[in-house]
Amino acid sequence: MAKKPAQATWGGRFSLPPAELMLRFSESVSFDARLAQFDILGSKAHAAMLARTGLLTRRERDAIHRGLEVIAREIAAGKFKWRARFEDVHMNIEQALTRRVPAAAKLHTARSRNDQIATDIQLYLKAACADLIQRLTAAQRAILGVAEKNRDVLIPGYTHLQRAQPVFLAHHLGAYLEMLERDAERFAAVHDHANWCPLGSGALAGTTLPIDREFTAQQLGFVDAAGRPRVTQNSMDAVSDRDVHLEFAAACAFTGVHLSRIAEDLILWASQEFKFLHLPDAFCTGSSLMPQKRNPDALELIRGKSARLQGNLHTLLTLVKGLPLTYNRDLQEDKPPVFDSHDQTALCLEVLAGTCAGLRLDRARCAQAVADPALLATDLADYLVRRGVPFRVAHHAVGAAVRLAEQRRVPLNRLTLAEVRRIHAAFGRDWATSFDLQRAMARRTGTGMPGPAQVRRQLARWRKRLG
């Protein structure tokens, strides 16, 4: 049998190519092809640096740049043919370029796929963080829109899923805005941590050739606020570090947890037992058997996908926990969970924004729920405190009044003055004014509280923040 040629990119010391099974098992181009635009950016910057340091001529650099731009257009148009035998995105692009531009055989001078992929993924993560921050802002704007439209609506706040105290709906929705803002801050931090250029680290020990890493970093936008290049300081760490992958997946998992909690509230509020709101048809489905059903499937899927995002983080943590320095092929498997976390987080944010934009509040049902006088039991204890009663004593006195109302099967505010005075003499003739809902809300004036003045202030703050 005629001898097959060895593998084209690294096969010089091999007499036979990899088995077909090995090629199928080890290829990564089926998923890392999505890094093509970043790989091309890195190669253009690397070629520019090689020309700057005399390792390429200007003519060779320009030919390489033109060839890479043609390939970029082919990829964007879906006309580029990816080949598993070239293993990954890097070698597919390099081999296609070399067939067209002979000088491309010099492009891999002073770099390894180890620092090449590290650079690609840093560029990708910066873009992914920027994308998710935009989507978080869009979701916040949709939530703010609901709050603005229903700023006068009161609902019960809950602890232990039991009615607790009254709050403005806008205040409850403001809690979601705070959660998502922290998520955006986490992605901003990940973006900053990704903003370091590994290119020039080589396989693990750099190169003996005269390269200019700072120039490459500036070409690729790895710079600080003052425009100074940010270059990794240890070549071994640069090619083996996957911290930013983990941080990105963790930020996605955090976001997923927050989205899941928001989804759970909306699912409860849309149920027949609550009926606080009506979800848009566009984000609900029906039953194949029960014609009356209207299921909040989109929100339930957000809950479910939060588990998937946590799983991706766990996959990455397990992947890297036992690896010796520096690069190991295991690290090829770092990209699918990162890509999936990006994709699923983006989808969930888009679905939440769409759901919020189309939901409709049932104001009468909310008013009915918040009219329960028991929600103001704590305000009644505060009434006693203002009359000089120690809070613990006031708490017990109001608790006794609640028990009496339950025994008599009347609302708390329907007890008589004589009945409450038998519990504690500090109850005055005006004791029932504690159940004036508007007055009770107006008393909540402290920063971060759900009083009307504070809610207006917070809505104004979010309008300014979110544009």
N, C-alpha and C positions, 0 to 999 in steps of 0.2 A: 504493500500500500504506500502511496505517496505521503510523505510527511506533511502535515498541516503546518502552516506558519504559526509561530508563537504569538502570544497576545501582543497587540500592537503598541500598547502604551508602556508596559513594564516587562515585556517578555524576553528581554535580551539574555537573561541567565537561565531561561527555561527552554527545553527542547521540544516541548509539546504544549499546545494551548489548554486552557481549562476544559474540563468535561462540560457538556451541555447542561447537565444537572447543576454543576457548580455555578455556571453562568446564571441560570434561573434563580438559584438560591442566593447568590451574592449581589445581583444587580440592585441598584437603587434608583435608576433613572425613572422607573415607573412612578416614584413619588418625589424625587428631588428635582425633576424637570421644572417644577414651579419656581425654582431658584434661578432660572435662566437669566432673567433680566439683571439680577444682582451679580451673577457670575460674569456676565458680559461687562457690566460696569467695572468690576474688579480687574478683569483682563485689560480693559482699555487703560485704566489707571496704571496697571503694572507695566504695560507696554510704554506708556508715556515716561514712567520712571526709568525703565531700561534705556530709553533713548536719551534721557537727561544725563544718565551716568555713562553713556558711551557704549553700552552693551547692545544697543540696536542703533541703526542709522535712522535719521528722520524719515527717509523714504520707506524703510521697513515698518516703522511705527505707523505711518499714515496708511500703508497698505493693510496692516493688521486692523486698524480702526475701521477702515472702509469695509473690510471683510466681516468684522463683527457686527457692524450696523446692518449689513445685508442679512446676516443670520438672525439678528434680532427681529427684522421685519418678517422673515419667513416664519419664525416661531409665533409671532403675534398673529399672523394670518393662518396659522395651523398647517403650514406647508412643510415644516421641518420634520425630517424623518429621524425619530429617536431609535437608537440601536442598543439592545441589551448587551451585545458583545463588548461595547465600550463602557459598560458598567454604570457610569454615573453622568450627571449633567455636565461636569467639567470636561471629561474626555470626549463626550459626544460633540460638544461645541468645538473643542480643540481639533479633533480629527476632521470635522467638517471644514473648519477654517484652514487647516493645513493642506487639504485637497485643493483649495482655491488660491491660497496665499502661501507660497513656499517659505517666506520669512516667518510664518507662524510656528515653524519648527523650533524657533528660538524663544517663543513666548513663555515657555515654562522655565526659562532660566531663572535661577535664584528663588524659586518657589516650589512648594509641595502641595499636593492635594490636601494635606493636613492644615496648612495655614490658609489655603484657598477656601476650603469649606467653612473654616472658622470665620473668615471675612464675609463670605456670602450670607451666613446665618446672622451675623451681627447686623448687616445691612437689612436683611429680611425682618429681623425683630424690631429694628427701629421703625420700619414702615408699618409693621403689624401693630405696634403700640400706638402710633399716630392714628391708624385706622380705627382701632378700638376706642381711643379717646374721643374721636369724632362721633362714633356710634353711641357711646355713653352720653355724650352731650345731647344727641338727638333724642334718646330715651328720656333724659331729664327734661327736655323741653316739652315732650308729650305729657309727662306727668305734671309739670308745672301748668300746662294748659288746662288740665282737669282741675287742679287746685284753684286757678284763677277764676274759672267758670263757676265754681261751686264754693267760693270763699266764705259764704254765709252759712253753709250746711254744717250742722253738728251731728256727731255720731258717738256712740259709746266707744271709749277706749277699753282695751281688754288686758287682763293679766290672767294667766292660766286658762285662757279662752273663756273666761267669765267676765261679764260686764263689770267694769271697774269705775271709771270716771269719764265725764263728758269731755270731748275734744272737738275742735274744728277738723273737718275732713282735710282741709288744707294743711293742718299741722301734722296729721298722720302721713299725708303724702310727702310732706317735707322731710320726714324721716327717711323715705326712699331716696330723696335727692341727696341727703347727707351720705347715705351708704354708697351711692353710685359715685359721688364726688371722691370719696376715699379710694374707690376702685380706680378712678381716673388718675389720682395721685400715685397709686401703685404703678400703673402703666408708665407714667412719666418718669418714675424712678428707674424702672426697667429700661426705658429708652436711654436714660443717662448711663446706666451700667453697660449697655450695648454699644455706647458711643466711644469705643476704643478699637483701634485698628490692629489686628493680629498679623496682617500680611507682612512678610519679611521674616517670620519666625521659622520658615522652612518646615522640614519634617519634625524637628524638635530642637535643632541646634543652630538655627540661622544659616548663614552662607559665608563663604570666604570672598564672594564677589562684592564689588563696591556699590551697594544699593543705597537708596535714600528713602528710608521708611517714612520719615516725616512728610516728604513730598507726596508719597502715595496716600497717606492719611488725609492730607488736605484735599487731594483730588477727589477722594471718596466722601468728604464731608465729616470725617472723624475729627472734629475740632471742638474746642470749648467755646464759651460765650464770647471770648475775646478773639476767636479765630485761630488760636494756637492749636497745632496738631496734637491729638491724643493717641499715643502709641503704646501698646502693651510692653511691659518692662521685663518680662521673663518668657523666653521662647518656649520653654517646656510647659509652663502654665497656659500659655496662649493657645497651644494646639490641643490640650487635654481638658481645659476648663469647660464645664457646661453649666456654670452657675446661672448665667442669664437665661438659658433654656428653662431651668428650674424655676427661676423667679417669674418668668413669663407665664409658665403653666400654673404657678401658684396664684398669680394675679387673676388669671382666667378662672381658677377654682374659686377664689374669693368672690369674684363677680357672679359666678354661677350660684353660689350659696345665697348671695343677696337677691338675685333674680328669682331663685326658688322661693324665698320667703315672701317676696312681693307677689309672686304668682299664687302662693297659698292663700294670702289675704284676699286677692281678687276672686279666687275660686270660692272661698267661703262667702264672700259678700254677694256673689252671683247666685248662690244656692237658694232654694225655696225657703230654707229655714231663716236666712238673713234677708234676702231680696233688697239689698242696698243698691244694687246696680244691675244693669243689663249689658252683657257683653256683645260686641258686634258679631253679626252672623259670619263675617269674613274670617273670623278666628275661632269659630265653633264648628262642631260636626254633629251629626245625628246618629241614631242607632239603626242597625240593620233589621232589628226586630220590633223595637218600641217606637211607634211613630211620634210620640209626644216628647221624646228626649231631645235635649239641647246640651251637648257636652262641651266643657271648656278644654278641649283637647290641646290647643296651642299652649295654654298655661300649664297643663299637666306635663306636656313634653318639655317645657322649660324646667320644671321640677326634675324630670327624669334626666335631662342632659346635664344638670348640675352634678349628678353622680358620675357621669362620663368624664367631666372635666376633672373631678377629683381623681378618677382612675388614671387619667393621663399624667397627672402630677406624680402619682404613686409609681407608675411605670418608669418615669425618668429617675426618680429617687433610687429605685431598685437597680436600674441600669448602671448607674455610676458609682454605687456605694463601694464596690470591691475592686475597682479597676486600678492597676498600677500605672504610674506615669510612664510614657505619656499617652500617645494615641493607641487605641485598640479598636479592632473592627466592630466590636460591640456598639461603638458610638454611632455607627451608621443608623442604628435604630432610634436615635434621638429625634429624628425629624418627623416621622408620622404623628407621634403624640403632640408635638408642638404645632404642626399644621392643623391637626384636628381641633386642638384647643382654640386656635385662632378662628377657624371656620365656625365652630359651634357657638362660641361666644358671640361672634358677629351676628349669626342667625338669631340667637336668643334675644339680643338687644333690639334687632330689627322687628322681631315679632312682638316684643313688649311695647315698643313705640307704636306699632300699628294697632295693637289691642287698646292701648290707652287713648289713642286718638279717636277711636270709634265707640268707646263705652259711654253709656248713658246712666245717670244717677236717678234713683227713685227717691225724690226728696220727701215725699209723704212717709215712706217706710222709715227713712232715717230719722225723721222728726218723731215718729211713733216710738222708735227704739230709744231715743235719747230723752224722751219724756219720763222715763222711769225715775221716780224721786230717789230711789236707793243709790243712784249714781252720785248723789250729792251728800251721802252720809259723811264723808270726810269733811265736806264744807260745814256740816252741822257740828262736827267735833271742833273745827276751827272757830265756829261761833262761840262755843263754850270756852275755848282758850282765850278768845278776846275778852271774855267776861271773868278772867282770872282763874279758870280751872286748869290744873296741870293736864298736859295732853294725855297722859296714860289714864287719868281718871275720866277725862272727856271721852276717850276712845271706848272705855268700858261702858260709860253711860249711854253713848249712841248705840253700841252693840246691844245693850239691853233694850233700847227703844226699837231697834230692828227686829229683835226676837219677839217683842210684844206685838209689833205690827204683823209679823208672820203668823203668830198665834191667832190674832183677830182677823186675819185675812183681809187686811186693808193696806193701802199704800202707806209708806212711812209718814208722809206729810198729812195724813188724815187722822193721826192720833190727836187726842185732845190735849189742851194745855195742862189740865189736871193730871192726865196720865203721864205725861213726860216729866212734870214736876215731882211726881212720886218717885221717879227714877233719880232725878237730881234737881235740887232747888234752884240751880243757876239758869234753868230754862226760863226765859222771859216771854212776855206776850208776843214779841216779834220773832220767836224761834222759827216759825214757818217761813220767814223771808229768806232763810238759807236755801230754800228750794226754788228761788227765782233764778232760772237758768242763765239769763242774760247777765244778771248782776253777778252771779257766781263766776261766769267766764271773765267778766270785766275785772274781777279781783286778781286774775292771774297776769300780773304785770311784769314779772321778772324775766330776765333774758332766757330765751329758750323755752318759755312756757306757752301754753296754747290760748292765751288771752287774745282778744281781737286786735289790740294795738300791736302786740308782738307778732301776730300772724301777718298783719299788713307789712310790718317791718321786714319779716323774713321773705315774704313774697317779693318785695321790692329788691331785696338783696339778691334773690335768685334771678329776677328779671335782668338785673345789671350783670350778674355773673354769666348768665347763659345767652345774653344778647337777645 
